[in-house]
Amino acid sequence: MAVMVEFEVRGVTPEQLYEVEQRTTERGEALGRPPYDGLVFLAVSPRDDAFRFVSVWRTEEAFAVALDSMLAPDLAAVGAVVSDVVVGPVMSMAIPGDH
């Protein structure tokens, strides 16, 4: 079952988040596949003292694997702290085109 995941990332600059994104993209290119198996959608929004991540994953397990094996270590490497993780089922989702 698809899940929506929301969490906060604190202790980083936009440049450091870009560094994490670049590392992730390079890892995927080296593997010859998307770096996060099961990721459907990801958006990041700045907040006053954090960045809010909202994503949709094909399964909760896919998110857990990505978080434990890549995302959390990559964020920790630049001094980021992940908090307030909320996971819930997706009831409806529409992506009308490439944005």
Residue pairs with C-beta under 8 A, 6 or more apart in sequence:
1 59
1 60
1 89
1 90
2 40
2 56
2 57
2 58
2 59
2 89
2 90
2 93
3 56
3 57
3 59
3 60
3 63
3 87
3 88
3 89
3 90
4 54
4 55
4 56
4 87
4 88
4 89
4 90
5 53
5 54
5 55
5 56
5 57
5 63
5 85
5 86
5 87
6 52
6 53
6 54
6 55
6 84
6 85
6 86
7 52
7 53
7 82
7 83
7 84
7 85
7 86
8 47
8 50
8 51
8 52
8 53
8 82
8 83
8 84
9 17
9 50
9 51
9 53
9 75
9 80
9 81
9 82
9 83
10 49
10 50
10 51
10 80
10 81
10 83
11 79
11 80
11 81
12 51
12 75
12 78
12 79
12 80
14 46
16 78
16 79
16 80
17 44
17 51
17 78
17 80
19 78
20 74
20 75
20 77
20 78
20 80
23 74
24 35
24 36
24 70
24 71
24 74
25 35
27 35
27 70
28 34
28 35
28 36
35 70
36 62
36 66
36 70
36 71
37 62
37 65
37 66
38 57
38 58
38 59
38 61
38 62
38 63
38 65
38 66
39 55
39 56
39 57
39 58
39 62
39 66
40 55
40 56
40 57
40 58
40 93
41 55
41 56
41 93
41 95
42 53
42 54
42 55
43 53
43 54
43 55
44 51
44 52
44 53
44 54
45 51
45 52
45 54
46 52
55 63
56 90
56 93
57 63
57 66
60 87
63 87
67 82
71 82
72 82
75 81
75 82
